[in-house]
């Protein structure tokens, strides 16, 4: 049986691990870099799904069975929070990407892409929920190949776009200019949304003010409630 290490957030595991197990995988869950390093005491293929952990290059070099990441955006949007930047740009289509992990984030050879349309009424939460669904579809489609740890997954013809967005880019998008128009506010609000990591701010009188969330209820990531 193939030995797989699933690197993910704990709330995502129930939606991801069974798919790999059904395809024949012996799945070990890792939610931290420490847990990943401990699991690698024996050879295994690493599959990252919805994890914010960047695997160090030295650790990647030890992985003889390969490491793959499910990126929550299409190749045109490498880097952090691809849904945010796609909404801000007014994109009509989006997607998700499976690729080999490399020392530079979102740069490894692309294996597969799944695309879908963005509905005009969608905000960030709606797009992230649709993205999570697309990620699970792509996982199901590729689970058998991921479990064949003796064979690297074939590369697709698609390549990564630019720029690769960073936390600095996201923070800049969250800072609403003092002279922003109503249209610019709406555009940024749709893209950034509300939540622990998503809040528009504005600086006035030497102070920074954050948009007060109006949504109630649990924190949701990719349509999955946080545990």
Order of alpha helices (4+ residues) and beta strands (2+ residues): beta-alpha-beta-alpha-beta-alpha-beta-alpha-beta-beta-alpha-alpha-alpha-beta-beta-beta-beta
